[in-house]
Amino acid sequence: MLEPFPAEPFRLLADDGSPIGPAGGMVAATQLRDWWRAMLLVREFDRKLVTLLRQGRTTFYAQASGMEATQIGIAKGIRPGHDWVWGYYRDHGLALGLGVPLGEVVAQMLGADSDPNKGRQMPHHPGSRDLRFVSSSSSIASQVPPATGTAMAQKYLGLDEITVCTFGEGATSEGDWHAGVNMAAVKGAPCLFVCENNQWAISTAVGRQTRSESIHLKAKAYGIPGYYVDGNDVLAVQYAVQTLADQIRQGSGPVLLECLTYRVGSHSNADADAEKTYRDRDEVQRWTARDPILRLERHLAHLGLEITAPERAAEVARIHAEIDRATEQAEASGQPDWSSMFDDVYGDIPAHLRQQSDDLRAELRDTGR
C-alpha cells in the first residue's frame, strides 16, 4: 500500500526479482518485456552517446545509467501527449520512454539540421511539442516555477491533465524549487513533483547539501503529502506515479514523490573520473549490484519468462544499429542554416530583426562566406 511519509521506500520487487505482495500479477508479461526493452535502450543509449562524445561529435552528455527504472517508470505511469512534463537535463530516458523518436533525440544531441530545435539548444536538452515534453534547462530547478504555472493553468481551465515536474535531489536546495513547490501547494495545482534522487549533485553527496533524512519529508513544510519509492524498482515507480497521477486528476492537489536511485556513471563529461575524485568505488559497486535492469530480468525469470543471453545480446545489437542509423541520418542532414536563428520567436518578425537578418546576409555575401 502506498502511504505518505514512510520510513522506508515502497517496493514491489526484491533485489532478487521476487515479488513483494501482489506484484507478480500487476503488469502483463508483454508490458514487462516492453519496459525491459525501454530500460535497455536507455542503458545502451548512454554507451553509444559517450562514444560519440569522445569522438567529438557532440559536446555535452549526462549519463542516466542506473536510473532507468525511475525514468521508464515515470513515463509508463502518466498519459504521454496528454499530461505536461517539465523534465531536467538527465531525462533522456524519460523522453524516450514517453515516445520521443530516437532520431529526434540523437539529432538534438548533435545539433543537426534535423533537430526540431535547429541546434538552438545545448546538447542533451531534447523536447517534444507533440508529447508535451518541455525542453530542459541546465539552470538547476529553473523548471519548477513554470511547471507550477502550467499546473495552475490546467486547474483554472478545468482540464483533465496534470503536470509532472522532475529534478535531482540537488535541486531541492535551490530557491526556485522552494518557490515553485510552495506556490503549487497554496494554489492546489495538479502537479506531481518527482525527485530522481541519484544521491550526487555533481560532486556533492546528498548528506552534504541537506539535513533532511530524505527528500520526500520536505513536503511537510508545504502542507502536501510526500511519498518514497525504490527508484530501482520499475514496477514500484510506475505504480506510484500512476496512483498519484490519478489522485491528482481527481483534485487532491500537488504531491512530492522521491525515487531513491543511483547515478552509476559520471555527472557528465565534466567529471569523467568521479570514482577517483569524489566518491568511493565500493559505493558504486554496491549500487551496481542493485542494477534495475537485472532486477527486472530476474523478475521475468521468476514468472517463467526468462530473457536468455542470446536474446539480450540480440536486443543490444538491434539498439546499437538503430542508434547508428539515427546518427548517420542526423549527420547527413547537415548543420542548421544561420537564418533559422530568426525563426519561431515571433509570428511576424519585427522590423529590427528583419534588418539584422538583411545586414548579416549582406555581410556574408560580401565576405564570400
C-alpha atoms as one frame of an Amber mdcrd trajectory, in Angstrom:
protein
   0.000   0.000   0.000   1.362   3.418  -0.975   1.363   5.608   2.136   2.677
   9.152   2.662   5.888   9.773   4.596   7.075   6.158   5.009  10.290   5.355
   6.834  11.456   3.040   4.039  10.941   3.282   0.266   7.946   1.477  -1.190
   8.886  -1.649  -3.184   7.121  -4.242  -5.270  10.227  -6.240  -6.225  13.014
  -7.516  -4.020  16.604  -7.224  -5.237  16.438 -10.812  -6.492  13.364 -10.001
  -8.595  10.889 -11.872  -6.430   7.566 -10.079  -5.929   6.681  -8.341  -2.705
   2.960  -8.646  -2.165   0.821  -8.833  -5.326   3.495  -7.519  -7.695   3.693
 -10.700  -9.745   0.270 -10.181 -11.296   0.157  -6.383 -11.535   1.560  -5.956
 -15.027   1.072  -8.100 -18.129   4.105 -10.030 -19.351   4.085  -8.192 -22.701
   4.229  -4.863 -20.872   7.082  -6.033 -18.678   9.088  -7.012 -21.751   8.347
  -3.637 -23.334   9.568  -1.911 -20.188  12.702  -4.075 -20.219  13.412  -3.053
 -23.819  12.844   0.603 -22.947  15.230   0.405 -19.985  17.848  -1.394 -22.062
  17.567   1.340 -24.695  18.379   3.986 -22.074  21.403   1.985 -20.875  22.786
   1.384 -24.364  21.993   4.942 -25.446  24.383   6.079 -22.712  27.135   3.844
 -24.021  26.724   4.957 -27.625  26.451   8.669 -26.821  29.519   8.604 -24.586
  31.384   7.182 -27.586  30.077   9.989 -29.819  31.154  12.487 -27.168  34.677
  11.106 -27.078  34.794  11.252 -30.875  33.988  14.969 -30.740  30.626  14.590
 -32.488  28.758  16.199 -29.583  29.937  18.412 -26.741  27.901  17.528 -23.642
  26.316  14.414 -22.207  24.888  13.457 -18.801  24.539   9.729 -18.186  21.436
   8.078 -16.705  22.873   4.577 -16.221  21.440   3.125 -13.022  18.362   5.368
 -13.185  16.483   3.522 -15.925  13.724   2.154 -13.684  12.916   5.619 -12.364
  12.697   7.278 -15.770  10.833   4.497 -17.558   8.560   4.020 -14.550   7.584
   7.702 -14.690   6.968   7.522 -18.446   4.723   4.466 -18.125   2.724   5.949
 -15.244   1.343   9.039 -16.997  -0.514   9.872 -20.203   2.031  10.776 -22.924
   0.899  13.699 -25.054  -1.892  14.479 -22.592  -0.006  15.415 -19.435   2.710
  18.070 -19.496   6.236  17.094 -18.450   8.861  19.552 -17.258  11.958  17.362
 -17.033  15.566  18.002 -16.170  18.718  17.633 -18.197  19.325  13.942 -17.360
  15.867  12.843 -18.529  16.601  11.456 -21.986  15.324   8.097 -20.694  12.037
   9.738 -19.755  11.864  11.367 -23.201  12.465   8.060 -24.967  10.039   6.269
 -22.655   7.310   8.778 -23.496   7.824   8.104 -27.185  10.016  10.978 -28.380
  11.507   9.496 -31.578  15.067   8.265 -31.193  16.079  10.143 -34.335  14.895
  13.445 -32.857  16.797  12.845 -29.611  20.012  11.970 -31.457  19.659  14.949
 -33.811  19.237  17.243 -30.819  22.363  15.788 -29.201  24.310  16.529 -32.391
  22.746  19.918 -33.155  21.875  18.710 -36.646  19.537  20.347 -39.135  17.024
  17.556 -38.470  16.901  18.633 -34.817  13.441  20.156 -34.185  15.243  22.863
 -32.168  17.526  23.608 -35.144  20.594  23.401 -32.907  19.483  26.336 -30.764
  19.529  24.392 -27.511  22.654  22.938 -25.921  23.191  19.190 -26.403  21.278
  16.758 -24.214  18.227  19.002 -23.816  15.596  17.325 -26.033  11.954  18.356
 -26.143   8.765  17.443 -27.966   5.817  19.719 -28.656   3.626  16.784 -29.701
   4.312  14.886 -26.473   4.261  18.000 -24.265   7.781  17.243 -23.089   9.355
  20.625 -22.411  12.999  21.092 -23.370  15.031  21.268 -20.170  17.432  23.855
 -18.828  20.839  23.384 -17.238  19.968  26.009 -14.622  19.141  23.820 -11.630
  15.460  23.877 -10.536  14.534  26.563 -13.075  11.837  24.250 -14.460   9.929
  24.104 -11.165   8.198  27.537 -11.168   6.994  27.274 -14.803   5.816  23.712
 -14.137   3.728  25.107 -11.287   2.415  27.764 -13.650   1.410  25.097 -16.165
  -0.438  23.179 -13.444  -2.181  26.336 -12.238  -3.380  26.983 -15.799  -4.669
  23.408 -16.041  -6.690  23.902 -12.869  -8.004  27.295 -13.981  -9.129  25.851
 -17.328 -10.647  22.754 -15.719  -8.577  20.362 -17.827  -8.229  16.632 -17.236
  -4.456  16.936 -17.252  -1.641  17.072 -14.764   1.872  18.454 -14.863   4.841
  16.258 -13.998   7.985  18.049 -12.866  11.205  16.094 -12.363  14.513  17.136
 -10.810  17.510  15.759  -8.982  17.907  15.948  -5.214  20.339  18.839  -5.586
  17.535  20.981  -6.995  15.739  20.885  -3.637  18.441  23.190  -2.246  17.621
  25.877  -4.807  15.308  28.821  -4.172  13.353  28.186  -7.369  12.395  24.746
  -6.076  11.008  26.086  -2.810   9.141  28.930  -4.500   7.601  26.633  -7.107
   6.524  23.892  -4.690   5.138  26.418  -2.203   3.057  28.157  -4.886   1.729
  24.833  -6.164   0.698  23.896  -2.630  -1.004  27.234  -1.973  -2.918  27.085
  -5.255  -3.727  23.368  -5.108  -2.153  22.973  -8.551  -2.357  19.500 -10.168
   1.397  18.902 -10.180   3.336  15.724  -9.481   6.822  16.706  -8.340   9.237
  13.811  -8.788  12.710  13.830  -7.262  15.058  11.465  -9.074  17.346  11.155
  -6.076  20.544   9.727  -7.538  22.441  10.820  -4.392  25.049  13.018  -6.074
  24.629  16.642  -7.160  27.725  16.654  -9.355  30.367  16.060  -6.636  28.188
  16.909  -3.632  26.673  13.972  -1.761  23.054  14.329  -0.656  24.072  14.293
   3.010  26.239  17.377   2.459  23.536  19.553   0.925  20.528  18.848   3.158
  19.901  17.829   6.761  16.605  16.142   5.849  16.606  12.410   6.448  15.127
  12.035   2.970  13.821  14.342   0.252  10.138  13.391   0.458   9.982  14.693
   4.040  10.449  18.220   2.678   6.817  18.063   1.529   5.709  18.549   5.151
   6.935  22.134   5.081   4.428  22.936   2.324   1.465  21.009   3.667   1.427
  18.430   0.875   1.970  14.646   1.015   5.365  13.146   0.337   5.900   9.628
  -0.965   9.033   7.492  -1.131   9.717   4.631  -3.542  12.608   2.401  -4.554
  13.722   4.073  -7.759  15.447   0.888  -8.959  12.128  -0.972  -8.941  10.319
  -0.110 -12.175   7.068  -1.719 -11.003   7.046   0.363  -7.813   7.810   3.604
  -9.653   5.165   3.010 -12.324   2.564   2.040  -9.737   3.321   5.068  -7.549
   3.282   7.530 -10.445   0.051   6.170 -11.906  -1.655   6.053  -8.497  -0.616
   9.581  -7.550  -1.389  10.962 -11.015  -4.916   9.565 -10.764  -5.369  11.153
  -7.331  -4.119  14.499  -8.590  -6.518  14.347 -11.557  -9.342  13.954  -9.053
  -8.367  17.216  -7.344  -6.089  16.117  -4.487  -3.541  18.863  -5.203   0.242
  18.610  -5.618   2.369  15.730  -4.374   6.091  15.152  -3.893   7.426  11.727
  -4.880  11.021  10.727  -4.138  12.543   7.896  -6.183  15.706   6.628  -4.490
  18.136   5.539  -7.186  21.810   5.969  -8.053  23.862   7.585 -10.790  26.368
   4.866 -11.658  28.203   6.920 -14.279  29.722  10.366 -14.042  27.649  13.513
 -13.690  28.665  14.477 -17.225  31.766  14.673 -19.373  32.916  17.418 -16.972
  33.758  14.852 -14.261  34.813  11.742 -16.125  36.822  10.345 -13.179  34.185
  10.528 -10.446  35.490   7.469  -8.589  38.977   8.944  -8.440  37.956  12.392
  -7.293  34.871  12.435  -5.073  33.210   9.090  -4.458  34.113   5.641  -3.264
  34.424   2.717  -5.684  32.808   0.377  -3.143  29.713   2.595  -3.035  29.388
   2.428  -6.806  29.799  -1.342  -6.768  27.123  -1.724  -4.075  24.617   0.145
  -6.206  25.724  -1.557  -9.405  24.770  -4.826  -7.709  21.242  -3.407  -7.408
  21.015  -2.903 -11.179  17.374  -2.083 -12.067  17.543  -3.863 -15.423  18.940
  -7.015 -13.858  16.209  -6.882 -11.202  13.505  -6.800 -13.864  15.187  -9.651
 -15.737  15.204 -11.683 -12.536  11.518 -10.925 -12.062  10.746 -12.111 -15.584
  12.664 -15.303 -14.871  10.620 -15.716 -11.672   7.494 -15.536 -13.850   8.880
 -18.192 -16.187   9.718 -15.618 -18.873  13.489 -15.720 -18.709  15.430 -13.485
 -21.072  18.267 -15.609 -22.409  21.782 -14.339 -23.021  21.359 -14.625 -26.833
  18.075 -12.723 -26.659  19.668  -9.944 -24.632  22.656  -9.755 -26.978  20.355
  -9.569 -29.989  18.381  -6.726 -28.412  21.563  -4.802 -27.595  22.777  -5.261
 -31.195  19.412  -4.045 -32.534  19.550  -0.941 -30.315  23.113  -0.138 -31.375
  22.190  -0.475 -35.036  19.170   1.801 -34.552  21.291   4.466 -32.837  23.936
   4.192 -35.578  21.271   4.746 -38.258  19.855   7.715 -36.354  23.344   9.193
 -36.022  24.092   8.779 -39.722  20.776  10.359 -40.695  21.283  13.291 -38.332
  24.783  13.993 -39.595  23.629  13.625 -43.206  21.066  16.384 -42.650  23.922
  18.824 -42.140  24.047  21.831 -39.860  21.187  24.322 -39.462  21.344  27.393
 -41.659  22.174  30.605 -39.823  18.841  32.119 -40.883  16.973  29.725 -38.600
  18.031  31.833 -35.598  15.272  34.267 -36.565  12.543  31.628 -36.690   9.998
  30.505 -34.090  10.170  33.586 -31.876   7.627  35.895 -33.488   4.718  35.088
 -35.781   5.592  38.260 -37.693   9.301  39.106 -37.460   9.651  42.724 -36.221
  11.434  45.301 -38.328  14.634  45.425 -36.280  15.157  41.656 -36.619  14.432
  41.747 -40.351  17.070  44.471 -40.621  19.582  42.385 -38.690  18.868  39.410
 -40.943  19.363  41.519 -44.058  22.590  43.014 -42.681  24.026  39.598 -41.833
  23.078  38.198 -45.232  24.801  41.124 -46.934  27.943  40.728 -44.831  28.181
  37.032 -45.590  27.709  37.735 -49.295  30.350  40.491 -49.304  32.908  38.379
 -47.462  32.235  35.305 -49.572  31.080  33.175 -46.648
